[in-house]
Amino acid sequence: MRKLSLLVLIGALVLAASSCMCGTKTGSDVPGGPKPSEPTSAPSEPTGAPDEPTAEPTEAQPTGVPTPEGLPPLPPDPQRVEFQAEDGQELMGTYYPAATNPAPMVVLMHWAPGDQTEWPAIAAWLQNRGLEIGAGGAPWLDSSWFPPMLEGQSFAVFAFTFRGCVGGCSSFQPEGWLLDAKAAMKTASELDGVDPTRMVAIGASIGSDGAADACGGGCLGALSLSPGSYLGVGYDEAVAAIDGAGNPAWCLAAEGDETSALACRSATGEQYRMEIYPGSEHGMELIDPDIDPSVLGLFLEFLELAFGL
């Protein structure tokens, strides 16, 4: 029933996009241009809303000035960040400061059935500062099975919610989501305690395209779970830009998730890596203890390569 309900959700998003006759960019789809097909195998919804971080997020403001070497680390508590896309769209994110200052940054981008609350357990795992995150029903919300973090390593992490996606995306907005992804990367680079020259992006489904599209030659790499050229940029084009800068772009998808498997196979490059799994899991569903090779294990390999650890 979960698969069926998400098929209905994805179909509704695409139907809303194709039928919208809006003249302004509001909560409905941005008109213009062909729209990519959605996954043939829809992702599963989380079984319940994830618990919030134990610490209430505080307010954070981008500084625009890189911090010098040797400054004391920021407190580990997650910080609420308000920012804007290029078109003025207000967005919300959460910053998890690292144990070093300045620190390498990992930007996390969510899939269509969810929002930034898909990421707290993984964000705290990457931050590696003992932040207590309650376990949720889905595997990616339960850190009890996560592999050990790289010894002595702590990453700054920034997660955000795409426009129209609080609690799950209510319409298909590829052009707006692309602006959001780019704004998130810029905002993350300007946060206090972040080294703007050491950034990567990781995402799932629409977020996997956002990670690759917004990275380009300006970040150190992108790891994509189930891309599909969903934001109007060919995944192969996005990979070419990253690879052309000498940085890694990795693509993970399931064989039965045809749109995503095709997107992975469309890309090439000297730094490019592709992993095609059996089954039909999509996006966050690939983050599961029973899937081999471990997706979170590949996260660590990717981060070691991208950051030269």
N, C-alpha and C positions, 0 to 999 in steps of 0.2 A: 504493500500500500504506500510505503514511503516513496518508492520509485515512481509509482503512478502519480502521486500528488505533485512530485517535482516535475514530471513531464507536463502536467497541467500548468504549473507555474511558468516553466520555460516557454511553453506555447503561448501563454497569455502575454508574456513580455514581448515576444516576436510579433504577435497579432497587434498589440498596442502600438508597436513601432511602425508597422506597415500601414495602419489605418489612421494615424494621427495627422490632422490637417492644421496643426497649430502654427501660428505665425511668429511666435516668440519662443525663446528657450525657457520653458518652465519645467514642471514635473514630468512632462511627457517627452517623447523621443525628439532628438534634433533632426529635422528633415534633411534629406539630401544624401545621395550616394547609396550604392548597393549595400545590403546588410548581410553579414556572414550568417551561415546556418548555425543554429545552436547545437549543443552536443546531442548525438543520437542516443546516448545513454546518460540520463539525467543524474545529477549528484543526489546523495541522500541528505536530508536535513538532519542537523543535530537533534539528539533525542530530547534535549532540554536546554534551556538557556544556561550558558556557563556562569559559574560564580565570578563575581567581580574580584579584583585584587584585594587582599586584606587591607592594604593602605588605600585610603580615599585619594584619588588623583588630585594633585594640586595644579595650580595654573602655571604654564610655562610660556615664555615669549621668545621667538627667534631673536638672536642678537645680531646676526649678520657679520660678526667678527670672530674668526677662528681663535680659540684659546691657545695660549703658548704652552710649551712643554712643561711638565712638572707641577701643574696646578693640582690642588686637592680634588678628589672626585666629588661629584654631586651626590646628594642622598639617593638611595635606591628607589624611593617611592615613585610610582608612576605619576606623571604630570600631564594634565589636560592641556592640549594645544588647539587653539582656534586659528584658522588660516583661511585664505581665499584662493580660488582658482583664478586664472587670467581673466575670465569673463565676469568676475565678481561673485561667483557662487561661494557661499559660506560653507566651510567644511570643519570637521572635528577630528582630532587625532589624539593619540596617547604616546607619550615619550617615556621610555624606560632607560634612565641614565646608566652608563657603564661604571665599572670600578676603577677605570683609568680616565685621565683627562689631559688631552683630548683622546677620543676613542674611535675605533672603526664603527661605522653605522650600518645596520641592516634595516631596510625598509620593507615592511610586510604588507601585501595587498590581498584583500579577501575575494571570495567568490560570490556569485549572484545570490545564492540562497541565504547569505549571511551578511555580516558587517564586521567591524574591527573586533567585536567580541568573540570572533573565532580564534583569536591569536593569543590571549593572555598567558596560557600555559607555555606555549612555545616562546613567547617574548621573554618570560621570566627565566626559562631554560637558557636562552641565548645570553640574557643579561648576567646570569650566574652569580647572583648576589643574595641568594636565600629568600627571595620574595615568595611569600606563601600564596599560592593560587589554589582555590578549591577545585576538586576534580569534577568534571562534567560527565555527561553520558557518552559523548563521542570520543574516539581514541585521541584525537588531537587536543582535547581538553583535559586529558588525564596524563600527567607527567610521570606517573609511577613506572611506566615502561620505557621512558625516553633513555637513549644512550647517554653515558657520561659526557659532560661538556669537555672540550679540549682543555687540557691541564693548564691552569693559571690564566685562562682566557675569559674575558668579559666583553661583550659587545653592547654598544648602545643600540636601542631598537625603537623604531617608530612605526606604529600602525595607525590607520585612519579608516574612515568610512566614506565610500564613494557617494556622490549625490543621489538622492532618492533611494538609498539602500539601508536606512535604519531599520533593523529587524529583517532585512532581506530586500533585494531590489524590486521595486514595484513597477518599473518600466525599463525599456531597453534604451540606454542613452550613450552610445559608443563615443560620440564626439565629446560630450561632456566628461565622460569617464577618462578619456585621454588627457584632457586638461587637468583633471583632478590628480591623475598619476604624476604628471609633470610638476604640479604645484607641491605635491607631497615630497618629491625628491628635493625640490628647492628648499622647502621649509625644513626638512630634516638636516640639510647641509648647513643651515644657519642656527641650529639649536646650540645652546651653551654646552660645552663639553664634547662636541663632535668634531672630528677631523674631516673636513669637507673633501679632502683628497682621497679618502678611504671609505667609499660607500659602495654597497651592493643592494640589489632588490630581489625579493623572493615573492612569488604570488601564485594564486590558484585560479584557474579558469579565467574570468575576465581580468582578475588581478595578475594572472600569469602573463597576459598580453600587456597589461599596464606596466609590469616590471620590466619587460624587454623593451617596450616602446619608449618608456621614459628614461631608460638607462642610456641608450645610444652610446656615444663615445665619452660621455661625461662621468660615468661611474665605472667601477672595476669589474662588473659582471652582473648577470641576471640568471636566476634559476626559476624555471617555469613548470608548474604542475598543470598539465592539460590545457595548453593554449589552443586557440582556434581562430586567430586573426579577428577576434571579437570587437576590437576597438577601431577597426577600419584601416589598420596598418598590417600588411602581410607579415606573418611571423618570420618568414625567411628574410625579409627586408630588415626587420629589427635585429635579427641575429647578425646579419652582414655588417651592420653599423657597429655592433659590439665587438665582433671578431676583427673588424678592420682596425679597431683601436688596440688590438692585441690582448683583449680580455675574454674570459670564458663566458659562454652562454650555454646552459644545460637545459635539456627538455626531457620531462618525464610524462609518460602517458600510458594508458592501457590499450591493448590491441582492439578490444571491442568498443572503445570510445573512438569511433572512426574519424570524426572531425579533428580531434586532438592528435591522434596517431598520424594522420595525414599532415598536419601542421609540423609535427616533429620531423617527419621524413622530408619535408620540403626544404629544410635548412641545412646548410653545410658551413664548414669553416675549420681553420686550423685549431682553434680553441673550443670548438663545438663538441658537445657530448650528448648522446641521446640514449635513453633507457625506455624500452617498450615492455610493459608488463603484460602477462596474460590477464584475462578478465575484462571487465567493462567499467571499473571504478573511474570516477571523474573528480578532479580537483582535490579537495581536502580528503576525500575518501581514500586517496593513495597513502595518507599518513595513518598507517595501521600496523600493529605489531606483527601481524601475520603475513605481511607483504615483504618479499625478499627479491632484491637487496633492499634493506631498510631505507626508506625515504629520508628519515632524519639522519641516518648515517651518511647518506649522500649530501645532506645539508652541510655536515661537518667537513666532508671532503671538499666540497665546493668552496666553503669559507677559507679553508687552509690554502687552496690554490689561489683564490681571488686576492686574499690579503697577504699571501706569501708567508704564512705562519710556519 
